[in-house]
Amino acid sequence: MTVRHGDVTRFESLGPAFDGVDAVLHLVAIPRDWDGGATLRLVNTEGTRNVIAATREAGVRRFVHLGAMGVVDDPDLHYASSKAKAIALVRSSGLDWTVLSPSLLFGPRDGFFNILGDLVRMSPGLTPLTGTGRARFQPLAIEDFVRVIVRTFEDDATIGHEYEVGGPRYWTYREIMDEALRGMGTRRLLVPMPVPLIRLVAAAAELVRLPFPVATDQLRQLRLDNIGPLDGVRAGFGFEPRPMEGGLTHLRRRKREQ
């Protein structure tokens, strides 16, 4: 395996990384920033623009892009808008493109579920539950997403399509928290916290650059469900994704130890 380095925010750095490449899998994105969406736009949107341009300049045709389920181009939703704009750039690229848009991904060293694990560790006895906990998600195992990626490259019939890929059932945020606790082998009393109160704390943390499990932008995103067709993986790629039940035991260890 050859490792090459480039910065998606600097087009001029990408050329050598694309030399001799047959296809591109573009996964680079960030979920939050500290500057009102500016860095999200720089990395997620303009970074995608640069990678598309470098792909074309290198004469590469095949381009598979990591989208995101449930995103819309709403200026009040910084992450969602940055990803929706990136998907639009891919669709208009003229390349042999495919967009894969998953819901939450779970597995060792994942992002979202390890944040929940850290939140549980920070709050012994009681764990805050954001809002009513009714927002819905469709978690997909990371291993199953990798299978989807491989089959995408193997099948030219996927060219020119966007696939929403999620697990076999919908989960509310509260159900996800309960499953995370089961995976960790621990118990907590889940205490619903009003979103405005959590937003106030999150905003204060962002002002002074203190780590906080959720960003104000992510709280705004909760008003939209993060779900797609339940048969998306089966219909598009010919296999049944695994359920999340019993699949969060990696949270018993901290992320760096997984």
N, C-alpha and C positions, 0 to 999 in steps of 0.2 A: 504494500500500500504506500502510495506517495502522498505526503501531506504538503499542501501549499497554503499560503496565507494571503488574505486580502481583507479589506475593510469595505463592507457594503455601502458605507456612507461616502466613500472616496472611489469614484469610478476608475480613476487612473491606477488604482492599486489592484484591480481585478484581472487585468489582461493576462499576466503570467499564470494565474491560477486556472484559467480556462483553456490554456494551450493543450491541444490533443484530446479534449474532452468530447465524449460521444453524446452525453445527456446531462441535464442539470436537475438536481433536486434541491429546491430552495426552501430551507427551513428557518432562516434567520428572522427572528421577531422578538420583541420584548413585550411583557404584559402591562407594564406601568412605568411612569416616570415621575419626576419631581417638578416639572416646569410647565404644567398646564397643557400637556399634549405635544409640545414641540419636539421632544426627543422621540416620542412614539411616531410622529409623522416622519422624522428624519430617518429612523431605522426601518420602520414597517412599510412606509409608503415609498419614500425616496430611495431607500435601500433596494426595494424591489425594482424600481425604475432602473437603477444602476445595474442590477444583476441581469435584467432583461436586455439592456443595451450591450452589456459585455457578452452575453450569450449570442446575440445577433452578430456582433463584431467578430466573434470567434468562429462563426459559420455553423454553430450548433443549432439543430432544429428542435430536439425534444426537451421539453421543459415541464417539470412537475412542481407544483407550488403548494405549500402548506397554507390553507385558508383557515377559517374558523367558523364554526356553526353559530348561527344566530346574530351575525354582525350586520349592521346597517350603517349607511353613510349619514350619521346624525352628528352635527358639530358639537352637541352636548355630550356625546359619548366618544371620548378621545381614542381609546383603544379600538372600539368597534369601527369608528370612522376610518382610522388608519388602515385597518385590515380590509374593509370594504373597498376603499380606494385602490389598495394593492391588487385585489382580485380583479377590479375593473381594468387595471393596467395589463394584467396577464391576459385577460380575455381579448384585449385589443392589440396584443403584441405581434400578431402574425406568425407566431411560433406554433409548433405542434404541442399545445399546452393541455395539461390536465390540472384541475384544482381539487385538492382533497381537504375537506372541511370537517374536522372532528369536533366532538363535544369535549368534555374534560377527559384527559388521559390519566389512567392510573397504573402504577407499577413502581418498582424500585427507583428512587431518585426523581420521582415525578415532582411537579411544581405544586399544584393546587392542594393535593391531599397531604403533602408534607407540611404545608402551611397550617392546615387543620390540626395535624399532630402537634406542631409547635404551640398552637393556641391552647390545646388541651394541657400540655405540660406547663404552660405559663399560668394556668388558672386551676389550681387544685380545688376539688370539691364542686365548684360552680364553673360552668363554661358559658360565655355569652353566645346567644344565637341571633344572628343578624336578622332583624325584622321578624316577620311571621314565620320564616323558614319555608315558605310555599313556592319559591322560585324553583323551576324544574330544570333538570339536567339529564344527560344521557351518556354516562361515563363509558369509555371504551378502553380496553386493556392495551397498553403500549405494544405488547407483542402482536396483538391483532392488527394494530395500525401498521406495524412493519410489514405484515403479510399483505395488507392492502397496497402499500407502496410497491412491493416487489411485483405484485400482479399488475399494477398499473403500468410498469415499465415493460412487462411481458406482453401486454395486450394493446395493440394499436387502436382497437375499438374504443378505448377510453379517451382518445385524443378529442379535444374540443368539448369536454364535458366537465362539469363540477359535480362532485359527489359529497353529500352530507353523510358522514359515517359516524354512527354512535352504537352504543351497546344495545342489548335486547330488551331493556325496559327503561322507563322514565323514573327518575328519583327526585324527590323534593330535597331542598337543602337540609331540612331537618332529618330526613331519612339518611342522607349522606353522613351527617354528623353522628347519628346513631351507629351506622356501619363502621365509621372510623373508630369509634369507641370500642366496638366489638373487635375490630382488627387489632387494636392496641391492647386488648385484654384488660380494659379498665372501665370505670364508671364515673360519670359526672352528671350533675343536675344541669340540664340545658335551660338557660334562662333567656327568654326572648328580650332583646334590647331594641328600642325604637331606632329606626334607621337614622333619623335626624341627630340623635345623640351619638351614635357611632360615627356619623359623618363629621361631627364637630371634633371628636377626638382624633379621627384620621387626618382632618385638615390641619389641626394643631401639630400633629406629628410630622406632616409633610413640610410645614413651614420651617421646622428646625432640623429636618432631615433625620428624624428618629425612625427606626424600623417599627412598622405596624403591620399586622397581618393582612389588612385590606386597604386599598386606596379609595379615595373619594370617587374616582372615575368608575371603579369596579362596583361601588355601591349603586351608582346610577344605572349601571348595566343590569343590575338585578331585576329591574322592572320588565326585562325581556326574558322569556324562556329560552333556554339553550338546548333545544331539542329539534330532531328531524324525524324522518321516517324510521320506524322500528325495523324495517326489513332492508335498510339501505345497504348494509354490508352483504347480506345474502343475495340481494337482487343485483348488485353491482360486481361482486367479487366471488360469489359462489360458496361462501362458508358462513357458519353461524358464529358470531362473536361470543366469547365467554361472558357469563354473568359476573357482576362485581361482588355478589354475595361471597364472603369468605376470602376476597381477593385483596384485602388491605392489611394483611399481617406484617408487611414490610414496615408499617408505621410503628412497630414495637421498637425499632431502632431509629436513631436519628439519621437524617438524610445522608450525612457524610459517612455513615457506617453501613449503608445499604449496598 
